[in-house]
């Protein structure tokens, strides 16, 4: 089984790993662990320590926290593999044999959320443009200009997006990032799932600056071309935190679109095990998601395609399929509706595992857009709904950086103004409803007047 191993080496080693200008290796961090085959190709990642603002449980995701990367506080994560027949023994022995071992966690397979092939599109991306009131956004100067928008997926083909969108896109190659072992140039990856996601973000935020992060291209033994490992997402989020902290505090904005998740408990430790991912706020990825949001990023995840009416064949959780970071209280978990406002049958229903009130809101999917999978194929799944919503968030951030409107405040605003489609208030099908641009803009105007 592939695992993440959290270590607390000497402070100077932690400082080296946390320094973006230093490239540390697994050998620098761990000189071998009994029964573990360490992955020397993986660059160690610094994991910030959660610190309660005013006392309380540092592992509660609803607790007010700060996150410290100081050498005396942070830990370091490496990747490795433990033989399945020795798994229980090694998990018990490692912390006892090595006092620098903090914990051993699951490194589950992560996969894209595209689904429902063969079902015709409902409307096209111009309908989505109309439903998102893009003309109204642009009249207020909200087009994503200057906003960094990271697409964590299979990589972007910029030429394809430009051709089908009918306008140029802005791609920041310098701030884009490949996982260890992934080759390719930002913006020049084969047309696939990530190209669809990039296209869909630009419907509402045509001038956003895209950052290409192909986390789903990392390879594993027996893996497909569309899955990766959660460890690469941990490393990607660490890279994004560096990007965010290098921005001026007064104009800080970073939107992170994640159209992927873990479909099966096969790759995870059981719920209740300290190394579990799906239900465990202490898993390193769930911690690093919290730290990025607290630093000022808007993080969005697809709710997944395990809806009861039309679930993806890979869905193996018997209930509560919105798992791990897709259900994190500090992210927007996005369900899917078609352009007629009807929930698509594959959109996962709550409750979520880390936070029960998931999905947060719904956005549009199953429309003709990027043509990444062929002329007649829709942009589909909550994979499309998530970047459509991320584009709306990026548009808002044009004039409303995190210093003016924190990620938590923006999430609350989107929930409060959503178009309620089912039970009054929150429900597990639609969340708080469909993202409603006009309500958001009206609220922002009132907020601006109060500040003035």
VOSEDREN-885261 format. One record per residue (C-alpha): chain; residue number from 0; residue in one letter; y, z, x. Coordinates in steps of 0.02 Angstrom, whole numbers, m for minus. Example, Ala and Ser with C-alpha at 12.3 -4.5 7.8 and 13.67 -1.06 7.14 Angstrom:
2
  c    k  r      py      pz      px
  A    0  A    m225     390     615
  A    1  S     m53     357     684
//
This chain:
452
  c    k  r      py      pz      px
  A    0  X       0       0       0
  A    1  X     174     m42      62
  A    2  X     286     111      74
  A    3  X     461     165     121
  A    4  X     466     312     242
  A    5  X     622     419     242
  A    6  X     653     505     409
  A    7  X     783     623     479
  A    8  X     789     585     666
  A    9  X     920     655     785
  A   10  X    1102     635     732
  A   11  X    1138     507     868
  A   12  X     999     396     802
  A   13  X    1062     415     624
  A   14  X    1237     369     682
  A   15  X    1172     212     768
  A   16  X    1079     156     612
  A   17  X    1231     189     501
  A   18  X    1348      92     618
  A   19  X    1363     m89     553
  A   20  X    1406    m146     730
  A   21  X    1243     m80     802
  A   22  X    1072    m156     770
  A   23  X     941     m20     778
  A   24  X     754     m57     774
  A   25  X     606      32     697
  A   26  X     552      81     873
  A   27  X     720     167     898
  A   28  X     689     274     744
  A   29  X     502     309     744
  A   30  X     384     304     892
  A   31  X     234     284     778
  A   32  X     172     381     628
  A   33  X     m11     431     608
  A   34  X    m104     311     492
  A   35  X      49     204     458
  A   36  X      70      24     515
  A   37  X     258      14     537
  A   38  X     345    m151     500
  A   39  X     441    m189     660
  A   40  X     526    m338     577
  A   41  X     621    m224     458
  A   42  X     790    m159     515
  A   43  X     806      28     477
  A   44  X     930      75     341
  A   45  X    1039     231     330
  A   46  X    1018     323     165
  A   47  X    1169     427     115
  A   48  X    1146     608      64
  A   49  X    1201     652    m113
  A   50  X    1318     801    m117
  A   51  X    1364     883    m284
  A   52  X    1551     889    m311
  A   53  X    1549    1063    m386
  A   54  X    1375    1131    m361
  A   55  X    1221    1084    m462
  A   56  X    1069     977    m433
  A   57  X    1098     840    m301
  A   58  X     955     737    m373
  A   59  X    1022     731    m551
  A   60  X    1095     558    m579
  A   61  X    1212     628    m711
  A   62  X    1285     755    m589
  A   63  X    1456     719    m512
  A   64  X    1413     671    m334
  A   65  X    1487     611    m173
  A   66  X    1380     527     m40
  A   67  X    1387     563     145
  A   68  X    1335     447     286
  A   69  X    1385     573     419
  A   70  X    1258     586     560
  A   71  X    1214     764     512
  A   72  X    1188     721     328
  A   73  X    1111     548     311
  A   74  X     930     500     334
  A   75  X     848     338     392
  A   76  X     724     227     301
  A   77  X     590     119     382
  A   78  X     453      13     304
  A   79  X     266      15     332
  A   80  X      93       6     257
  A   81  X     m41     136     225
  A   82  X    m222      91     192
  A   83  X    m264     116       8
  A   84  X    m419     218      49
  A   85  X    m316     338     157
  A   86  X    m163     343      45
  A   87  X    m182     518     m29
  A   88  X    m228     595     138
  A   89  X     m86     516     234
  A   90  X      45     559     104
  A   91  X      m6     741     121
  A   92  X     m22     742     310
  A   93  X     136     648     360
  A   94  X     266     781     312
  A   95  X     153     917     382
  A   96  X     125     828     548
  A   97  X     304     770     574
  A   98  X     452     879     528
  A   99  X     565     727     534
  A  100  X     475     647     385
  A  101  X     578     679     227
  A  102  X     469     581     106
  A  103  X     358     430      76
  A  104  X     405     317     m70
  A  105  X     339     163    m159
  A  106  X     402      m7    m101
  A  107  X     359    m103    m259
  A  108  X     362    m291    m284
  A  109  X     521    m350    m371
  A  110  X     521    m510    m473
  A  111  X     644    m620    m566
  A  112  X     665    m603    m754
  A  113  X     656    m785    m812
  A  114  X     541    m809    m962
  A  115  X     507    m900   m1126
  A  116  X     477   m1074   m1057
  A  117  X     459   m1209   m1188
  A  118  X     585   m1135   m1309
  A  119  X     736   m1249   m1336
  A  120  X     911   m1194   m1287
  A  121  X    1025   m1120   m1419
  A  122  X    1196   m1194   m1384
  A  123  X    1268   m1229   m1212
  A  124  X    1376   m1145   m1083
  A  125  X    1535   m1204   m1167
  A  126  X    1482   m1102   m1319
  A  127  X    1464    m953   m1203
  A  128  X    1636    m991   m1131
  A  129  X    1707    m988   m1307
  A  130  X    1615    m829   m1357
  A  131  X    1678    m741   m1200
  A  132  X    1856    m796   m1241
  A  133  X    1877    m869   m1068
  A  134  X    2039    m956   m1117
  A  135  X    2111    m787   m1168
  A  136  X    2052    m710   m1005
  A  137  X    2133    m848    m903
  A  138  X    2295    m835   m1002
  A  139  X    2305    m657    m936
  A  140  X    2266    m714    m758
  A  141  X    2089    m642    m764
  A  142  X    1982    m775    m679
  A  143  X    1898    m675    m539
  A  144  X    2020    m724    m403
  A  145  X    1995    m613    m251
  A  146  X    1845    m524    m326
  A  147  X    1683    m517    m225
  A  148  X    1531    m555    m334
  A  149  X    1362    m532    m251
  A  150  X    1211    m626    m319
  A  151  X    1051    m536    m266
  A  152  X     917    m664    m305
  A  153  X     830    m817    m230
  A  154  X     984    m890    m147
  A  155  X    1117   m1010    m211
  A  156  X    1128   m1199    m202
  A  157  X    1316   m1221    m207
  A  158  X    1311   m1411    m222
  A  159  X    1205   m1401    m381
  A  160  X    1319   m1270    m459
  A  161  X    1474   m1373    m418
  A  162  X    1397   m1532    m490
  A  163  X    1348   m1454    m656
  A  164  X    1497   m1339    m675
  A  165  X    1619   m1480    m639
  A  166  X    1726   m1380    m519
  A  167  X    1714   m1308    m344
  A  168  X    1650   m1134    m312
  A  169  X    1707   m1008    m181
  A  170  X    1567    m945     m69
  A  171  X    1591    m817      68
  A  172  X    1462    m862     199
  A  173  X    1522    m730     321
  A  174  X    1487    m586     201
  A  175  X    1325    m660     134
  A  176  X    1164    m584     200
  A  177  X     980    m627     223
  A  178  X     839    m499     227
  A  179  X     742    m487     390
  A  180  X     626    m636     403
  A  181  X     718    m744     276
  A  182  X     790    m904     349
  A  183  X     918   m1016     268
  A  184  X    1105   m1042     256
  A  185  X    1208    m961     117
  A  186  X    1242   m1086     m21
  A  187  X    1108   m1206      39
  A  188  X     948   m1132     m31
  A  189  X     834   m1236    m144
  A  190  X     888   m1247    m327
  A  191  X     802   m1103    m415
  A  192  X     831    m941    m508
  A  193  X     977    m885    m398
  A  194  X    1069   m1049    m428
  A  195  X    1057   m1018    m615
  A  196  X    1127    m843    m593
  A  197  X    1272    m905    m486
  A  198  X    1316   m1038    m616
  A  199  X    1314    m911    m757
  A  200  X    1432    m788    m668
  A  201  X    1561    m925    m650
  A  202  X    1575    m959    m837
  A  203  X    1693    m811    m857
  A  204  X    1750    m791    m675
  A  205  X    1770    m967    m602
  A  206  X    1875    m907    m454
  A  207  X    1766    m760    m402
  A  208  X    1705    m761    m222
  A  209  X    1516    m771    m220
  A  210  X    1411    m676     m93
  A  211  X    1236    m748     m73
  A  212  X    1099    m617     m47
  A  213  X     923    m693     m66
  A  214  X     822    m532     m84
  A  215  X     686    m619    m185
  A  216  X     640    m734     m41
  A  217  X     563    m600      69
  A  218  X     379    m634      91
  A  219  X     229    m519      76
  A  220  X      44    m557      97
  A  221  X     m10    m653     m58
  A  222  X     166    m654    m128
  A  223  X     247    m797    m222
  A  224  X     411    m884    m186
  A  225  X     497    m781    m319
  A  226  X     462    m602    m274
  A  227  X     517    m483    m140
  A  228  X     507    m301     m93
  A  229  X     620    m160    m149
  A  230  X     649    m113      34
  A  231  X     748    m273      56
  A  232  X     857    m226     m93
  A  233  X     889     m57     m10
  A  234  X     947    m148     147
  A  235  X    1052    m269      43
  A  236  X    1142    m126     m46
  A  237  X    1178     m46     124
  A  238  X    1257    m211     178
  A  239  X    1360    m217      18
  A  240  X    1423     m41      46
  A  241  X    1492     m97     215
  A  242  X    1579    m243     128
  A  243  X    1654    m128      m2
  A  244  X    1716       2     121
  A  245  X    1800    m133     226
  A  246  X    1909    m181      77
  A  247  X    2080    m100      55
  A  248  X    2059      52     m57
  A  249  X    2198      m2    m175
  A  250  X    2118    m172    m214
  A  251  X    1933    m131    m195
  A  252  X    1818    m234    m307
  A  253  X    1636    m285    m291
  A  254  X    1523    m341    m433
  A  255  X    1335    m344    m400
  A  256  X    1222    m449    m512
  A  257  X    1034    m409    m510
  A  258  X     921    m516    m620
  A  259  X     758    m439    m562
  A  260  X     652    m285    m580
  A  261  X     481    m206    m564
  A  262  X     361    m264    m700
  A  263  X     207    m164    m660
  A  264  X     157      13    m607
  A  265  X      23     m68    m497
  A  266  X     142     m66    m347
  A  267  X     212     107    m382
  A  268  X     155     286    m364
  A  269  X     113     375    m528
  A  270  X     254     453    m629
  A  271  X     279     630    m564
  A  272  X     225     586    m387
  A  273  X     368     619    m264
  A  274  X     354     440    m199
  A  275  X     371     361    m372
  A  276  X     508     232    m403
  A  277  X     508     196    m591
  A  278  X     556     372    m651
  A  279  X     619     454    m492
  A  280  X     806     480    m460
  A  281  X     764     536    m281
  A  282  X     691     368    m231
  A  283  X     799     296     m89
  A  284  X     846     142    m189
  A  285  X     903     244    m339
  A  286  X    1007     351    m222
  A  287  X    1087     202    m134
  A  288  X    1130     124    m303
  A  289  X    1222     285    m348
  A  290  X    1315     285    m183
  A  291  X    1373     104    m201
  A  292  X    1437     135    m377
  A  293  X    1526     293    m322
  A  294  X    1610     194    m182
  A  295  X    1684      77    m314
  A  296  X    1558     m61    m353
  A  297  X    1508    m122    m525
  A  298  X    1319    m139    m525
  A  299  X    1231    m238    m662
  A  300  X    1044    m256    m690
  A  301  X     948    m362    m813
  A  302  X     859    m252    m940
  A  303  X     703    m357    m917
  A  304  X     595    m470   m1024
  A  305  X     469    m349   m1096
  A  306  X     533    m349   m1276
  A  307  X     398    m312   m1404
  A  308  X     412    m478   m1496
  A  309  X     396    m597   m1348
  A  310  X     357    m503   m1188
  A  311  X     331    m584   m1019
  A  312  X     147    m592    m970
  A  313  X     182    m489    m813
  A  314  X     242    m337    m913
  A  315  X     117    m198    m878
  A  316  X     210     m41    m931
  A  317  X     136      11   m1100
  A  318  X     305      80   m1156
  A  319  X     483     108   m1092
  A  320  X     486     m50    m985
  A  321  X     666     m27    m923
  A  322  X     622      61    m761
  A  323  X     699     120    m598
  A  324  X     872      55    m556
  A  325  X     870     m59    m709
  A  326  X     885     103    m809
  A  327  X    1003     194    m691
  A  328  X    1146     289    m777
  A  329  X    1272     218    m652
  A  330  X    1232      34    m689
  A  331  X    1258     m82    m835
  A  332  X    1087    m130    m902
  A  333  X    1105    m296    m993
  A  334  X    1000    m355   m1140
  A  335  X    1002    m532   m1209
  A  336  X    1065    m619   m1366
  A  337  X    1077    m805   m1404
  A  338  X    1241    m893   m1443
  A  339  X    1216    m852   m1627
  A  340  X    1221    m667   m1585
  A  341  X    1037    m638   m1619
  A  342  X     935    m532   m1500
  A  343  X     807    m637   m1407
  A  344  X     630    m572   m1432
  A  345  X     595    m549   m1247
  A  346  X     744    m434   m1214
  A  347  X     675    m263   m1164
  A  348  X     706    m117   m1280
  A  349  X     745      61   m1229
  A  350  X     736     202   m1199
  A  351  X     757     182   m1012
  A  352  X     664     290    m888
  A  353  X     806     359    m781
  A  354  X     930     362    m925
  A  355  X     869     345   m1105
  A  356  X    1019     250   m1176
  A  357  X     971      80   m1109
  A  358  X    1010     m63   m1123
  A  359  X    1196     m27   m1117
  A  360  X    1256    m190   m1195
  A  361  X    1197    m367   m1227
  A  362  X    1264    m533   m1165
  A  363  X    1221    m716   m1193
  A  364  X    1065    m806   m1137
  A  365  X     949    m950   m1183
  A  366  X    1084   m1084   m1178
  A  367  X    1096   m1251   m1090
  A  368  X    1193   m1219    m930
  A  369  X    1145   m1237    m748
  A  370  X     996   m1354    m775
  A  371  X     918   m1266    m626
  A  372  X     745   m1291    m703
  A  373  X     773   m1464    m778
  A  374  X     889   m1553    m897
  A  375  X     811   m1485   m1056
  A  376  X     776   m1308    m995
  A  377  X     888   m1162   m1046
  A  378  X     966   m1031    m936
  A  379  X     849    m900   m1001
  A  380  X     792    m720    m997
  A  381  X     897    m566    m970
  A  382  X     909    m653    m800
  A  383  X    1047    m761    m877
  A  384  X    1124    m624    m984
  A  385  X    1154    m513    m832
  A  386  X    1259    m637    m729
  A  387  X    1354    m691    m885
  A  388  X    1405    m509    m906
  A  389  X    1438    m492    m719
  A  390  X    1559    m638    m731
  A  391  X    1654    m548    m869
  A  392  X    1664    m391    m762
  A  393  X    1726    m494    m613
  A  394  X    1860    m574    m722
  A  395  X    1922    m402    m776
  A  396  X    1925    m344    m595
  A  397  X    2053    m481    m551
  A  398  X    2195    m363    m598
  A  399  X    2096    m203    m626
  A  400  X    2018    m149    m461
  A  401  X    1917      11    m447
  A  402  X    2074     107    m398
  A  403  X    2147      71    m572
  A  404  X    1986      75    m673
  A  405  X    1833     158    m599
  A  406  X    1660      81    m626
  A  407  X    1618     225    m744
  A  408  X    1777     195    m844
  A  409  X    1741       9    m856
  A  410  X    1563      41    m915
  A  411  X    1630     158   m1049
  A  412  X    1759      28   m1101
  A  413  X    1628    m109   m1119
  A  414  X    1516       5   m1222
  A  415  X    1658      66   m1333
  A  416  X    1724    m109   m1372
  A  417  X    1554    m195   m1393
  A  418  X    1518    m288   m1555
  A  419  X    1392    m174   m1643
  A  420  X    1248    m280   m1707
  A  421  X    1119    m159   m1777
  A  422  X    1121      26   m1816
  A  423  X    1292     107   m1814
  A  424  X    1324     156   m1633
  A  425  X    1192     145   m1499
  A  426  X    1017      77   m1533
  A  427  X     874      28   m1419
  A  428  X     879    m157   m1466
  A  429  X    1062    m202   m1431
  A  430  X    1124     m47   m1341
  A  431  X    1304     m24   m1396
  A  432  X    1316    m207   m1449
  A  433  X    1371    m374   m1378
  A  434  X    1507    m375   m1245
  A  435  X    1669    m416   m1336
  A  436  X    1810    m486   m1229
  A  437  X    1949    m469   m1357
  A  438  X    1918    m284   m1380
  A  439  X    1916    m258   m1192
  A  440  X    2080    m350   m1169
  A  441  X    2165    m255   m1310
  A  442  X    2111     m90   m1233
  A  443  X    2170    m142   m1060
  A  444  X    2340    m192   m1129
  A  445  X    2360     m20   m1209
  A  446  X    2305      63   m1047
  A  447  X    2431     m39    m946
  A  448  X    2571      12   m1065
  A  449  X    2527     197   m1049
  A  450  X    2528     186    m859
  A  451  X    2693      93    m858
//
